[in-house]
């Protein structure tokens, strides 16, 4: 990776860094066709797409029982790791559950209540790959919220990953379906003979999954349209360049399209990070993927003229993962409000949040952290306001209500109040 001065970045390089998108434009047409066919043909379409796109002849689309058997097959160490991760993620999300409240204001009893949605769909990437962490992150907040039925869709395979299916079972999903890609999103959104329709779909996936989520939005709620993984490391002169580089390389192994950025105002650190990134990348199993991510236009090591400029860049980037390696990391974090998840200090790698610290790793990308947060209990809740007025309280508000209603030309609104005071 080359070190680039922020002040010298030309417009096209700034755009690549700060105007990232989910890269789903080219996939929208294909995703739309797949979703529409699943909506029209149901299970038949799911089975045909499994054979055509996944190379798997699917018998039972409902593999809930297979998930239970997968859990029983897991070795002790992996079961323990999954159980530990579930415990930590559940504990963190239980702190998020809001309480109903009611207060009385001079005859007005006002409050707010929270109720879970009834049916949620969680997409878990899979097939021959293993993503037990994605199962945990999607299912647990829905379960903590009290969702009545949690369905998981994960791609079919000749041999499912026991780790993924086992984690889905351990997290307490109610239904597990062998369906992947855009076709899984269509099935969850509209239902099939086997797949129950849900009210909200969450979870990470490739660009066809993201494109399908964009297509069905409006007919079903989604969490957000996510793009490739991202990390920005904000570092000062006290940072260990080896650890900064390790953070960049770790995120780069997700995808060739991952965005991995370090920004600092210390030139010596920047050069040391660049050198360490190259040596560490060559030592990893997924070297080719890592190198592609390091070389893409949304990645780089940026040299700022001051710490204030470095902080401004971090805020403009609005990273999915913001790691801060500095003498006072919490102080810098307070100056960067836009980030999906924040990791403070050298003993807080992003991998901790990915797997086991308790926070959720389903996070906004492409700058969406400016306006939304990651997956949480709130994602699965509905909030309602509740009110009760006595006669005196309504009498106190009567003039205000009638005046405003008449100003808006809504006489029936005003009359609905007047009626209550007729002799």
C-alpha positions as semicolon CSV with decimal commas, in nm:
position;residue;x (nm);y (nm);z (nm)
1;X;0,000;0,000;0,000
2;X;0,122;0,347;-0,083
3;X;0,109;0,639;0,157
4;X;-0,091;0,930;0,013
5;X;-0,119;1,281;0,150
6;X;-0,482;1,375;0,205
7;X;-0,419;1,729;0,083
8;X;-0,291;1,596;-0,250
9;X;-0,575;1,356;-0,331
10;X;-0,729;1,432;-0,672
11;X;-1,109;1,438;-0,702
12;X;-1,138;1,086;-0,845
13;X;-0,937;0,935;-0,558
14;X;-1,141;1,127;-0,299
15;X;-1,461;1,001;-0,462
16;X;-1,338;0,640;-0,446
17;X;-1,274;0,678;-0,075
18;X;-1,570;0,884;0,036
19;X;-1,845;0,807;-0,215
20;X;-1,847;0,430;-0,185
21;X;-2,158;0,234;-0,281
22;X;-2,282;-0,120;-0,232
23;X;-2,189;-0,211;-0,588
24;X;-2,530;-0,357;-0,652
25;X;-2,625;-0,162;-0,964
26;X;-2,512;-0,433;-1,204
27;X;-2,693;-0,699;-1,001
28;X;-3,032;-0,528;-0,976
29;X;-3,181;-0,663;-1,299
30;X;-3,082;-1,023;-1,226
31;X;-3,199;-0,994;-0,866
32;X;-3,534;-0,854;-0,978
33;X;-3,589;-1,143;-1,219
34;X;-3,502;-1,400;-0,953
35;X;-3,722;-1,240;-0,688
36;X;-4,019;-1,215;-0,923
37;X;-3,988;-1,576;-1,028
38;X;-3,971;-1,696;-0,668
39;X;-4,277;-1,487;-0,587
40;X;-4,465;-1,645;-0,878
41;X;-4,339;-2,004;-0,865
42;X;-4,244;-2,063;-0,503
43;X;-4,060;-2,383;-0,410
44;X;-4,018;-2,486;-0,774
45;X;-3,811;-2,176;-0,842
46;X;-3,607;-2,222;-0,524
47;X;-3,514;-2,578;-0,621
48;X;-3,426;-2,481;-0,978
49;X;-3,208;-2,191;-0,867
50;X;-3,036;-2,416;-0,612
51;X;-2,940;-2,651;-0,894
52;X;-2,851;-2,381;-1,146
53;X;-2,669;-2,135;-0,920
54;X;-2,548;-2,347;-0,627
55;X;-2,501;-2,676;-0,808
56;X;-2,709;-2,858;-0,548
57;X;-3,016;-3,076;-0,593
58;X;-3,232;-2,979;-0,297
59;X;-3,480;-3,224;-0,152
60;X;-3,613;-3,071;0,170
61;X;-3,604;-2,694;0,171
62;X;-3,679;-2,697;0,544
63;X;-3,360;-2,816;0,715
64;X;-3,453;-2,726;1,072
65;X;-3,402;-3,084;1,190
66;X;-3,067;-3,101;1,011
67;X;-2,954;-2,794;1,207
68;X;-3,027;-2,974;1,532
69;X;-2,829;-3,278;1,416
70;X;-2,541;-3,052;1,308
71;X;-2,523;-2,911;1,659
72;X;-2,493;-3,260;1,803
73;X;-2,207;-3,339;1,563
74;X;-1,989;-3,043;1,658
75;X;-1,675;-3,108;1,858
76;X;-1,648;-2,981;2,212
77;X;-1,419;-2,683;2,149
78;X;-1,634;-2,542;1,871
79;X;-1,955;-2,596;2,069
80;X;-1,801;-2,416;2,364
81;X;-1,686;-2,125;2,145
82;X;-2,035;-2,091;1,994
83;X;-2,198;-2,107;2,338
84;X;-1,958;-1,845;2,476
85;X;-2,022;-1,612;2,183
86;X;-2,400;-1,657;2,216
87;X;-2,385;-1,582;2,588
88;X;-2,187;-1,261;2,534
89;X;-2,401;-1,142;2,242
90;X;-2,721;-1,216;2,433
91;X;-2,599;-1,032;2,744
92;X;-2,510;-0,723;2,543
93;X;-2,841;-0,719;2,358
94;X;-3,045;-0,775;2,673
95;X;-2,915;-0,438;2,793
96;X;-3,083;-0,282;2,489
97;X;-3,439;-0,391;2,571
98;X;-3,639;-0,072;2,641
99;X;-3,900;-0,052;2,913
100;X;-4,254;0,070;2,858
101;X;-4,317;0,396;3,040
102;X;-4,614;0,610;3,139
103;X;-4,618;0,948;3,310
104;X;-4,901;1,179;3,415
105;X;-4,902;1,547;3,319
106;X;-5,195;1,739;3,474
107;X;-5,462;1,491;3,371
108;X;-5,276;1,371;3,062
109;X;-5,141;1,020;3,094
110;X;-4,878;0,977;2,824
111;X;-4,645;0,689;2,753
112;X;-4,461;0,469;2,512
113;X;-4,472;0,093;2,467
114;X;-4,252;-0,148;2,274
115;X;-4,367;-0,469;2,106
116;X;-4,172;-0,711;1,884
117;X;-4,264;-0,790;1,528
118;X;-4,405;-1,141;1,488
119;X;-4,191;-1,286;1,207
120;X;-3,831;-1,206;1,117
121;X;-3,607;-1,350;0,848
122;X;-3,230;-1,374;0,892
123;X;-2,999;-1,433;0,597
124;X;-2,683;-1,624;0,688
125;X;-2,415;-1,662;0,418
126;X;-2,301;-2,018;0,383
127;X;-2,305;-2,302;0,136
128;X;-1,972;-2,480;0,178
129;X;-1,831;-2,190;0,383
130;X;-1,880;-2,156;0,758
131;X;-2,027;-1,839;0,909
132;X;-2,152;-1,932;1,256
133;X;-2,090;-1,576;1,375
134;X;-2,340;-1,436;1,122
135;X;-2,603;-1,677;1,252
136;X;-2,545;-1,561;1,608
137;X;-2,550;-1,192;1,519
138;X;-2,874;-1,219;1,324
139;X;-3,078;-1,451;1,543
140;X;-2,989;-1,340;1,896
141;X;-3,116;-0,979;1,884
142;X;-3,443;-1,100;1,731
143;X;-3,479;-1,362;2,005
144;X;-3,400;-1,110;2,279
145;X;-3,656;-0,871;2,130
146;X;-3,918;-1,146;2,164
147;X;-3,986;-1,216;1,796
148;X;-4,235;-1,502;1,780
149;X;-4,092;-1,680;1,474
150;X;-3,733;-1,639;1,355
151;X;-3,657;-1,796;1,019
152;X;-3,307;-1,837;0,879
153;X;-3,219;-1,883;0,513
154;X;-2,874;-2,012;0,428
155;X;-2,743;-2,140;0,092
156;X;-2,780;-2,511;0,015
157;X;-2,477;-2,736;-0,015
158;X;-2,398;-3,100;-0,080
159;X;-2,255;-3,097;0,271
160;X;-2,372;-2,814;0,492
161;X;-2,131;-2,649;0,731
162;X;-2,205;-2,807;1,068
163;X;-2,062;-2,494;1,231
164;X;-2,313;-2,267;1,058
165;X;-2,617;-2,492;1,098
166;X;-2,520;-2,578;1,453
167;X;-2,489;-2,211;1,548
168;X;-2,829;-2,139;1,392
169;X;-2,980;-2,410;1,611
170;X;-2,794;-2,301;1,924
171;X;-2,910;-1,942;1,874
172;X;-3,269;-2,074;1,883
173;X;-3,395;-2,008;1,530
174;X;-3,742;-2,155;1,475
175;X;-3,707;-2,243;1,105
176;X;-3,404;-2,304;0,884
177;X;-3,435;-2,304;0,505
178;X;-3,187;-2,424;0,244
179;X;-3,203;-2,120;0,017
180;X;-2,938;-1,868;-0,075
181;X;-2,881;-1,556;-0,277
182;X;-3,151;-1,333;-0,419
183;X;-3,389;-1,631;-0,429
184;X;-3,375;-1,663;-0,049
185;X;-3,461;-1,297;-0,007
186;X;-3,756;-1,338;-0,244
187;X;-3,879;-1,642;-0,052
188;X;-3,862;-1,467;0,285
189;X;-4,027;-1,155;0,145
190;X;-4,322;-1,322;-0,031
191;X;-4,338;-1,676;0,110
192;X;-4,353;-2,007;-0,074
193;X;-4,522;-2,340;-0,008
194;X;-4,245;-2,416;0,244
195;X;-4,107;-2,076;0,346
196;X;-4,323;-1,855;0,567
197;X;-4,342;-1,489;0,471
198;X;-4,170;-1,256;0,719
199;X;-4,212;-0,891;0,814
200;X;-3,845;-0,796;0,818
201;X;-3,527;-0,936;0,659
202;X;-3,182;-0,879;0,808
203;X;-2,833;-1,009;0,761
204;X;-2,526;-0,971;0,539
205;X;-2,477;-1,119;0,194
206;X;-2,317;-1,069;-0,145
207;X;-2,424;-0,804;-0,393
208;X;-2,710;-1,018;-0,528
209;X;-2,846;-1,053;-0,176
210;X;-2,812;-0,678;-0,125
211;X;-2,974;-0,608;-0,462
212;X;-3,264;-0,837;-0,377
213;X;-3,312;-0,663;-0,042
214;X;-3,330;-0,333;-0,228
215;X;-3,589;-0,483;-0,465
216;X;-3,824;-0,614;-0,196
217;X;-3,797;-0,308;0,029
218;X;-4,145;-0,165;0,056
219;X;-4,314;-0,506;0,045
220;X;-4,110;-0,611;0,347
221;X;-3,883;-0,418;0,579
222;X;-3,505;-0,469;0,564
223;X;-3,222;-0,366;0,792
224;X;-3,015;-0,181;0,528
225;X;-2,843;-0,243;0,196
226;X;-2,487;-0,334;0,288
227;X;-2,179;-0,324;0,072
228;X;-1,831;-0,473;0,111
229;X;-1,664;-0,477;0,452
230;X;-1,484;-0,164;0,574
231;X;-1,236;-0,057;0,838
232;X;-1,073;0,276;0,909
233;X;-0,789;0,284;1,160
234;X;-0,730;0,626;1,313
235;X;-0,381;0,629;1,464
236;X;-0,142;0,871;1,629
237;X;0,234;0,850;1,682
238;X;0,192;0,613;1,979
239;X;0,035;0,337;1,768
240;X;0,215;0,010;1,697
241;X;0,243;-0,011;1,316
242;X;0,237;-0,389;1,329
243;X;-0,104;-0,387;1,498
244;X;-0,243;-0,122;1,263
245;X;-0,130;-0,332;0,969
246;X;-0,277;-0,647;1,121
247;X;-0,616;-0,472;1,145
248;X;-0,605;-0,372;0,780
249;X;-0,501;-0,718;0,663
250;X;-0,769;-0,886;0,874
251;X;-1,045;-0,681;0,717
252;X;-0,898;-0,722;0,369
253;X;-0,940;-1,099;0,381
254;X;-1,321;-1,058;0,371
255;X;-1,340;-0,962;0,005
256;X;-1,140;-0,816;-0,284
257;X;-1,379;-0,522;-0,261
258;X;-1,323;-0,454;0,109
259;X;-1,228;-0,096;0,196
260;X;-0,931;-0,083;0,435
261;X;-0,794;0,256;0,535
262;X;-0,547;0,390;0,789
263;X;-0,520;0,763;0,858
264;X;-0,256;0,932;1,071
265;X;-0,072;1,259;1,100
266;X;0,260;1,081;1,170
267;X;0,460;1,017;0,852
268;X;0,697;0,766;1,012
269;X;0,402;0,560;1,136
270;X;0,236;0,571;0,794
271;X;0,548;0,439;0,622
272;X;0,594;0,167;0,884
273;X;0,232;0,056;0,847
274;X;0,271;0,034;0,469
275;X;0,577;-0,186;0,505
276;X;0,415;-0,411;0,767
277;X;0,096;-0,453;0,561
278;X;0,291;-0,594;0,267
279;X;0,482;-0,845;0,478
280;X;0,177;-0,959;0,675
281;X;-0,039;-0,994;0,366
282;X;0,209;-1,235;0,212
283;X;0,186;-1,462;0,518
284;X;-0,190;-1,512;0,528
285;X;-0,389;-1,798;0,375
286;X;-0,610;-1,568;0,166
287;X;-0,322;-1,364;0,024
288;X;-0,478;-1,313;-0,318
289;X;-0,803;-1,176;-0,174
290;X;-0,615;-0,960;0,075
291;X;-0,390;-0,808;-0,189
292;X;-0,685;-0,728;-0,413
293;X;-0,856;-0,543;-0,127
294;X;-0,538;-0,355;-0,039
295;X;-0,501;-0,245;-0,401
296;X;-0,859;-0,133;-0,464
297;X;-0,947;0,235;-0,498
298;X;-1,135;0,252;-0,166
299;X;-0,830;0,143;0,036
300;X;-0,514;0,325;0,136
301;X;-0,286;0,476;0,397
302;X;-0,361;0,846;0,430
303;X;-0,127;1,106;0,576
304;X;-0,298;1,402;0,740
305;X;-0,143;1,743;0,811
306;X;-0,281;1,739;1,164
307;X;-0,480;1,524;1,401
308;X;-0,782;1,743;1,334
309;X;-0,760;1,665;0,964
310;X;-0,727;1,293;1,042
311;X;-1,039;1,310;1,258
312;X;-1,227;1,497;0,983
313;X;-1,135;1,224;0,735
314;X;-1,259;0,954;0,973
315;X;-1,590;1,135;1,012
316;X;-1,628;1,185;0,637
317;X;-1,549;0,818;0,573
318;X;-1,814;0,705;0,829
319;X;-1,668;0,356;0,852
320;X;-1,843;0,032;0,928
321;X;-1,559;-0,041;1,173
322;X;-1,361;0,245;1,329
323;X;-1,048;0,132;1,517
324;X;-0,861;0,397;1,715
325;X;-0,502;0,335;1,818
326;X;-0,398;0,646;2,004
327;X;-0,286;0,782;2,339
328;X;-0,644;0,898;2,417
329;X;-0,869;0,681;2,197
330;X;-1,194;0,768;2,377
331;X;-1,134;1,141;2,326
332;X;-1,088;1,087;1,953
333;X;-1,396;0,863;1,936
334;X;-1,606;1,147;2,076
335;X;-1,500;1,355;1,776
336;X;-1,614;1,092;1,523
337;X;-1,989;1,038;1,572
338;X;-2,036;0,853;1,241
339;X;-1,921;0,492;1,273
340;X;-2,095;0,157;1,278
341;X;-1,887;0,014;1,563
342;X;-1,591;0,169;1,744
343;X;-1,288;-0,023;1,874
344;X;-1,068;0,157;2,127
345;X;-0,706;0,069;2,190
346;X;-0,459;-0,194;2,083
347;X;-0,626;-0,479;2,275
348;X;-0,961;-0,425;2,100
349;X;-0,928;-0,572;1,751
350;X;-1,226;-0,565;1,518
351;X;-1,220;-0,946;1,533
352;X;-1,337;-0,923;1,896
353;X;-1,660;-0,757;1,782
354;X;-1,686;-0,990;1,484
355;X;-1,708;-1,293;1,707
356;X;-1,730;-1,273;2,080
357;X;-1,720;-0,943;2,270
358;X;-2,099;-0,913;2,252
359;X;-2,159;-0,626;2,010
360;X;-2,326;-0,694;1,677
361;X;-2,122;-0,722;1,359
362;X;-2,408;-0,656;1,116
363;X;-2,326;-0,290;1,052
364;X;-2,393;-0,010;0,802
365;X;-2,143;0,043;0,521
366;X;-2,094;0,296;0,240
367;X;-2,130;0,592;0,473
368;X;-2,469;0,486;0,610
369;X;-2,325;0,515;0,960
370;X;-2,399;0,887;0,925
371;X;-2,769;0,812;0,959
372;X;-2,818;0,466;1,109
373;X;-2,666;0,212;1,343
374;X;-2,609;-0,160;1,323
375;X;-2,839;-0,452;1,395
376;X;-2,985;-0,437;1,745
377;X;-3,289;-0,529;1,951
378;X;-3,447;-0,205;1,826
379;X;-3,442;-0,350;1,474
380;X;-3,713;-0,596;1,573
381;X;-3,932;-0,372;1,787
382;X;-4,230;-0,148;1,716
383;X;-4,281;0,158;1,933
384;X;-4,631;0,292;2,003
385;X;-4,731;0,600;2,195
386;X;-5,018;0,565;2,444
387;X;-5,231;0,842;2,592
388;X;-5,531;0,897;2,815
389;X;-5,684;1,239;2,894
390;X;-5,945;1,323;3,154
391;X;-6,214;1,586;3,089
392;X;-6,024;1,870;3,251
393;X;-5,705;1,792;3,056
394;X;-5,893;1,795;2,727
395;X;-6,064;2,119;2,829
396;X;-5,723;2,276;2,888
397;X;-5,610;2,172;2,537
398;X;-5,941;2,246;2,366
399;X;-5,861;2,595;2,246
400;X;-5,524;2,493;2,106
401;X;-5,666;2,191;1,923
402;X;-5,963;2,373;1,775
403;X;-5,757;2,674;1,664
404;X;-5,495;2,460;1,490
405;X;-5,755;2,230;1,332
406;X;-5,946;2,525;1,189
407;X;-5,623;2,681;1,063
408;X;-5,562;2,361;0,869
409;X;-5,916;2,356;0,734
410;X;-6,002;2,038;0,924
411;X;-6,330;2,134;1,082
412;X;-6,422;1,775;1,170
413;X;-6,112;1,753;1,389
414;X;-6,223;2,059;1,582
415;X;-6,580;1,930;1,603
416;X;-6,459;1,596;1,743
417;X;-6,338;1,792;2,044
418;X;-6,639;2,025;2,072
419;X;-6,878;1,726;2,076
420;X;-6,733;1,612;2,406
421;X;-6,840;1,933;2,578
422;X;-7,196;1,963;2,447
423;X;-7,468;1,963;2,712
